[in-house]
C-alpha cells in the first residue's frame, strides 16, 4: 500500500510542477528537456520504490500511475472547472498584429515564436498580417490570418 501512495504523490507533484512550468515547456522538447525528463524519471523512480525492487512492486507502481492518469482524464472530462485548472485554456497572445506582452511574458513566448508559427502554418511574414495568435492548451501557437 505504501508504494501506491508514493506513486500517487509523485504523480500529483509532477503534475503540479509541469503545470507551473507552463504550456511552452511541454510543446517544445529540446535536448536539455529530454535530459531533464530522464533525470526526473530516475529521481522519482527512487522515491517511489524505496527499497523494494521486486517485479510485483514495479507492476503495482505502473498500474497506480496509469490509474491516476485515467482518473485525471475522467475528472477533466466530467468537471470543466477541474479541466481548466489542470490543462488551462487557450490564450490569445496577439490581437490585430499587436502582441499582448503581459500574457506573452507570463507564458514565456516571444514575437519570434509567433512569427515562426505564422511562417510555418500560414506563410505570413509580418505580425500585422495576423488577426489572432492563440497559445493552445498543448503549447502550440495557432495563427488566424487577417
TAFEN-V547086 format. One record per residue. N is the residue number from 0. NEAR is the number of other C-alpha atoms within 8 Angstrom. Layout:
# TAFEN-V547086
N_NEAR ; N_NEAR
This chain:
# TAFEN-V547086
0_4 ; 1_5 ; 2_11 ; 3_10 ; 4_8 ; 5_10 ; 6_12 ; 7_11 ; 8_8 ; 9_11 ; 10_10 ; 11_8 ; 12_8 ; 13_8 ; 14_8 ; 15_8 ; 16_8 ; 17_10 ; 18_10 ; 19_6 ; 20_7 ; 21_9 ; 22_12 ; 23_12 ; 24_10 ; 25_10 ; 26_9 ; 27_7 ; 28_9 ; 29_6 ; 30_6 ; 31_7 ; 32_8 ; 33_9 ; 34_8 ; 35_8 ; 36_8 ; 37_8 ; 38_8 ; 39_8 ; 40_8 ; 41_8 ; 42_8 ; 43_9 ; 44_8 ; 45_8 ; 46_9 ; 47_11 ; 48_11 ; 49_6 ; 50_4 ; 51_6 ; 52_7 ; 53_6 ; 54_6 ; 55_6 ; 56_11 ; 57_10 ; 58_8 ; 59_10 ; 60_12 ; 61_8 ; 62_8 ; 63_11 ; 64_11 ; 65_8 ; 66_8 ; 67_10 ; 68_8 ; 69_8 ; 70_8 ; 71_8 ; 72_8 ; 73_8 ; 74_10 ; 75_12 ; 76_8 ; 77_6 ; 78_8 ; 79_8 ; 80_7 ; 81_9 ; 82_12 ; 83_9 ; 84_7 ; 85_8 ; 86_8 ; 87_8 ; 88_7 ; 89_8 ; 90_8 ; 91_10 ; 92_13 ; 93_13 ; 94_12 ; 95_10 ; 96_11 ; 97_8 ; 98_9 ; 99_10 ; 100_7 ; 101_6 ; 102_9 ; 103_12 ; 104_9 ; 105_7 ; 106_9 ; 107_7 ; 108_10 ; 109_8 ; 110_7 ; 111_6 ; 112_8 ; 113_11 ; 114_12 ; 115_8 ; 116_12 ; 117_13 ; 118_10 ; 119_7 ; 120_7 ; 121_9 ; 122_7 ; 123_10 ; 124_8 ; 125_7 ; 126_8 ; 127_8 ; 128_11 ; 129_17 ; 130_13 ; 131_13 ; 132_14 ; 133_12 ; 134_12 ; 135_12 ; 136_10 ; 137_8 ; 138_12 ; 139_9 ; 140_10 ; 141_9 ; 142_13 ; 143_8 ; 144_9 ; 145_6
